[in-house]
Amino acid sequence: MAQPVGAFGVFRTFLKLGCQCFGGPVAHLGYFRDEFVVRRRWLDERTYVDLVALCQFLPGPSSSQVGMGIGLIKAGLPGVLAAWIGFTLPSALLMLAFAYGMVEAGDALGTGWLKGLKVMAVAVVAQAVWGMARTLCPDRTRQGFAVVAAILVLAWPGPFGQLMVIGIGAVLGWLILKGGAAGDGVLTLTIGRRTGVAALALFFVLLAGLPIAVSVLQSHALTVFDSFFRAGSLVFGGGHVLLPLLQAHVVPPGWVDTDTFLAGYGAAQALPGPLFSISAYLGVVMRPGGGVVLALLCLLAIFLPSFLLLVGALPFWNALRARPGVQSALMGVNASVVGLLVAVLYDPVWTGTIHGAADFVLLLAAFGALAVLRLPPWLVAPLAAALGTVLALF
């Protein structure tokens, strides 16, 4: 294995990947393997696979967490920050530019190109539901978990209902499902258990303490930080699950309207890097107080749980993943996430976007391009915007 590199070397490498990694978290992991296992040999295959397994277990953006883990292994805690900034910076800057374009557009929110991006968001979520259901719900038991989860989320919309569904899925998975065999890989660690305990303690202090601080201080910035921190703490299953969580946090309070939210989500599909960079866009278009400062606050808040959980779990992962009960609980959580996506596909994604035959035609075209023709999302997004413009003329 190659010698450790400095934080700047980590930053430079991940900045290049942040400009190149299109296609979502699964594609990102392929890019990472080619770069760090095959070409640079920063990690061996076993270490990389074990790190990916850990990040699939934790909530948060899996590809960004794998990048943070590689940065940690190669350059310690400064390497975590270097990897995150390098990988996130290109997409965050592009989302900022798109957000300011939306602000300048003003009354243009009803134009056809925007409608195309909104409908493309529906197609992306539908494709995610289809693919995740086939992978994460292969038997009737887990299919039943997904159905019940969808019903519960529709009956109790909002962050509490989503958290309840994830918790129930974990408990039922632990009680009913049978976990698979533990992996053989041993993750190379660069931090001790004391650091891990400190990171986990800070995570739970923030998760429990931020709502209390918000109620006492009545600060808008703190309220936004709390909302994005909780959203980043509950995202199991990748960036697509971020959609219902963020929508529940920013639309009901009136910070962002549904059309603007879905347009940003659709645009994010066309960009490299993590989908979580949509938080920078939301920080700009949010009212009141939207701007670069709020965008940075949203970015920090939504990624902070990923950092704390990764650093907290790394020292304990080798022992934890050997427990079948942990794997069973995770299987239940993943099945519940499928149900969560089914519910959000209906409301607010479908109900807020598909209003007639023209919208449905555009949806079929976008879904066909993604699922049948297998075109990459970065190519489908501008095509959807163009087709939406054409349909709007008629």
N, C-alpha and C positions, 0 to 999 in steps of 0.2 A: 504494500500500500504506500502511496506517496506520502512525503513528509507533510506536516501541518503547514498551512498557509496562513498569512495574516488576514485581518478583517478586510483590508482594502482589496486583496486578491479575491476574497469571497464576494465582496460588493461588485467588483468589475465583472466577474463571471455571471452572477445572477442578474445584473443589469442587462447583459447581452441576452440571457434567456427571457427576461421580462419583455424584450422587444420581439421575440421570436415565437413564444409559446402560445399559439392559438389552439382552440379546440376544447377547452375545459380541463378539469382536473385529471381525468384519465389520460388525456394526451400529454398533459404537463409531466405526469409521472414517467411517461415514455421518454420525453425529452431529457428529464433528469437522469434516468438510467443511462442513456447514451452518453451524456456529458460527463457524469461523475463516476460511473462504474466502468464503462467501456473505454472512453477516450482519455479522461484525466486520471482514472484509477484512484480517486480520492477515497472510495469505499469499495469493499468487496461485495459480491452478490448477496451473500448471507446477511451482512450488516444492512445493506440497502433494503432487502425484503423485510427484515425485522422492523426497520424504521417505518416502512410503509404500513405494516400491520399495526403498529402502535397508533399512527395517525388516522387509520381507518376506525380505530376504536374510540378515539377522542372526538368530542364535538369540535366544530371549526372547519376551516377550509383545508382539506387534506393535503393538497399539493403545496400550499404555503407552509403548512406545518412540517412537511417533509423537507422543504427548503430550509426552514429554521433549524431543523435537526441536523442537517448537513453542515450548516454554518456553525452550530454548536460543537460538533465533532471536530471540525477543522480549525476553529479559531476561538473556541470558548464562548462565553456570553456576548462579547462584542461581535462575534461572528453571527449570532442570531439576528441582531439588529441590522448588520450589514446585508445578510441574505434577504431579510424582509424588505428593507428599503430598496435594494436593487431590483428585486422581482416585482414589487408593487408600484414603483415610481412611474414607469411608462404608462401603464393603464390608468393610474390615478390622474396623471397630467392630461391624458386624452379625455377622461371623464369630466375633468374640470372644464376643458375647452368646450365639450359638448353642452355642459350645463350652462355656461355663459352664453352659448348660442341659443339655448332654449329661453333664457331670460331675455335676451335681446329680441327673440321672435315674438314674445308677448302674446298677442291675440292669434298667432299662427298655430295654436294648439289643435285646431280642428282641421288642419291641412292633411292631404292624403299621405304624404311621406310619414307623418307622425302616426297616422292610423296603421300604416304598414308595419312600423316598428312595434306597435302595441299588439297587433295580430301575430307577429313573429314571436313575441313573448309567450302567447298562448301555445303556439306550436312547440316551442322549446320545452315548456312545462309538460305538455302532452307526451312528447318524446321521452322526457325524463321519467314520467310515470310508467310508460310502457316498458322501458328498459330496466328500471329498478324493480318493477313488479316481477319480471321474468327472472331476475337474478336473486332478489331478496325474499320472494314469496313462492318458492318452488313447490310447496305442499299445501294441503287444505288447511292445516292448522294456522300457518302464517298468513294464508289468504284470508282466513277468518279474522285474524288480528287486524289486517289492513282494513277490512270492511267495517269492523267495530270502531276502529280509530277514525275513519272518515265520518261515521255517524256522530261520534262524540265531538269532533271538531266542528261539524256543522251545527250541532245542537248548542255547543258552548264556544262560540267564536272568540278569538282574542288570545293573548299570550297565556292566560291561565289554562284555557282549554288545551292548548298545544303542549304546555308543560305537563298537564295531567295525562295526556295521551302517551307521551314519551315515558313517563314514570310507570304507568300501568303496563306498557309494553315490556319494560325492563323486568318488572316483577313477574308478569305472566311468563315471559321467556325463561326466567330463572326457575320457575316452578314446573313448567310444562315441557319446554324444548330440551333437546339433548345437544350439548355443545360438541364441536368437533375436536379432533386431536390437537394438542398443543404443538406450536412450531418448534423446530429444533434450533433455530438461529439464536445467537446471543449478541445483543446489541452492545457495541463498544461505548462505554460511558466516560464522560469527562467531568461530571459533577457528582457530588455526594448526596446522600439521602437528606442531610440537613438542609441543603439548598432546595431540594425537592419539597420538603415539608414546608419551608418558608414560602415557596411559590404557591403551593396549594392553599396554605393559610391565607395568603393575601387574596387569592381568587375568591374564596368563600366569604372573607370579610367584605370585599367589594360587592359581591353578589347580594349579600344580606344587608350591608350597610348603606349602599347607595340609595335605595328607596327611602330609608329613614332620613338620610341627609337631604334628599329632595323635599320631603314633607316639611322639614324644619327650615331649610334655607330658601325655598321657593325660587330657585335659580333656574332660568330657562336653559342655560348652557349645561348645568349639572343634570337637568332632566333629560336633555338630549344624550349626554354621555351615558346615563343610566340605561336609557332605552336601547342604545346601540350595544352597550356592554352585555345586556341580557340577551339580545338577539344573537350576538356572537357566542354566547355561552350555551345556546340550545340548538345549534345547527348540526344535526346528525344527518349524514347522507350527502354532503357536498353543497356547492353554491346554490343549486336550484331550490333547496329547502329554505334558503335565506329569504326567498320571495315572500312566503306567507308571514314569516316572523317580522321582517321589516315593514311589510304592509300594515300589519296589525299595530305597529308602534308609531308609524308616521302619518298614516292616512286618517284614522279616527280623530286624533287631536286637531286635524286641520293644518298640520305643518306642510304637507304635500298632497295635492289632489291625485286621484287615481290615474288620470290620463298621463300626467307628468311622470308619475312613478313607473308606470308600465313602459313609457317611452324610453326612460333611462335603462330599464331592465333589458329592453330589446336592443338598445344601442350597445350595451355592455357585451352582448354576444359577439359583436363584430371585432372586439379588441383582444389583444394578447393579455396574458397575465391573469390574476385572480378575479373572479366575479365579485368578490367582496369590495373591489374598488368602486362599485356603485355607490358606496357610502360617501365618497368624495363628491359625486354628483348631487346626492341628496343634501349634503351640507350647503351647497351653493343655492339650490332651488328652494330650500326650506324657508318658510316664513313663520315667525319673524327671525331676523338676524342672519339670513343666509349670506355666505361669503367664504373666502378662502380659510379664514380662521375656524369657522364652524366645520368646514370640510375636513380640515386636519384633525379637529376634535373627534369627528365621526369616524375617521380612519383609525385613529389610535384606539378609540373605544371598542370598535368591532373586532380588531385584531388582538387586543390585549388578552382576552381570555385564552386564545390559542397559544400565545407565548407562555402564560402562566401554567396552563394545563400541561403543555409539552414538557417544560422544565420540571414541573412537579411530578409527572408520571415517569419520566425517563429512568430515574434511579430504581424504580420499583417494577418496571415493565417485565423483566425476565421472569420474576416470580409470579406476577399477576396473570400473565397470559397462559400460565400452566394450569390455571384453575378452570375446569369445565363450566362452573357456574357463571363465571364472568363471560365466557363465550356465549352461553345460553341467553344471558340477559341482553347481550349485544344483538343477538339474532332477533329477539323480541322487539328491541328498539328499532332495528332496521325495517322490520315488517310494519311497525306503527308509522314510521316515516313515509312509507308508501301510501298508507291511508291518509296521512296528513296532506300529501301532495294531491291525492284524488280530490279531497275536500277543497283545497285552494284552487285546483283546476276549475272547479265549478264556480266557486265564489271566493275571491272577487275576479279571478282572471277571465273566466268565460262570461259571466253576467255583466262585467264591466266593459267588455270589448266587442263581443259578437252580437250585433243588433239587426242583422238582415242578411239577405242572400249574398250581397257583394262581400260582406265581411267573411261569410262562411267559405266563399270561393277562394278568397285570399288565404284563409286558414288552411284549406286543403292544399293549396299550392305550396305554402311554406312548409307544412308537415311532410308533403311528398318530397320536397327538395331535401329535407333533413333526414327523413327516415327511409325513403325509398332510393333516391339518387345518392344519398349519403354525402351531400355537399357540406362543407364546413360552415359553422354558424357565421364566421366572419364574412363569408361570401353571400350567404342567404340574407343577412340583414340589409345590405344596400339593395339587393334585388327586391326584397319585400317592400322597402321604402319606395322604390321606383314603381312597382306594380300598384301600390296604394295610391300613388299620385295619378296613375293612369285611370284607375277605377273611379277616383274622385271626380274626374272630368265628365263621367257619364252617369 
